[in-house]
Amino acid sequence: MTDVHTPEQRSRNMAAIRGRDTKPEVRVRSALHALGFRFRLHRKDLPGKPDIILPKHRTAIFVHGCFWHSHNCRYGRIEPATRSEFWSAKRAGTVERDARDAETLSKLGWRVLIIWECEMKDGEALTRLLRNSLNQQSSGGRMQQKP
């Protein structure tokens, strides 16, 4: 199947995709704020520039889009019909980089929490996920990292 857009239109569409202050990221920040957590955004001095940092809890939160980060859900398993080799390599590189950044952060003493875009469809479920993950972390348990 060929692309329904011209190369120029597709380029404009792709260029408009933001890397920060996305709707999923804003949802997570709103939920954290409602739970009483205070945070910092996009610390450039940390590996992977985590989307959200909870300095008091030494927790780095990444908000991942299912497609871009190849989540194992129906949205993340979509394979583009055009330039499939390019997209496959690009997404594989993103997964490798994510794993490397999470490992480096862990070695630096940070806990890493990954929130997937598909987990944000239900606001109450997102709030429960954050509360459970962060309460588990503050009680000394190991933070769960979702694949």
Buried (B, 14 or more C-beta within 10 A) or exposed (E): EEEEEEEEEEEEEEEEEEEEEBEBBEBBBEBBEEEEBEBEEBBEEBBBBBBBBBEEBEBBBBBBBBBBBBBEBEEBEEEBEEEEEEBEEEBEEBBEEBEEBBEBBBEEEBBBBBBBBBBBEEEEEBBEBBBEBBEBBEEEEEBEEEE
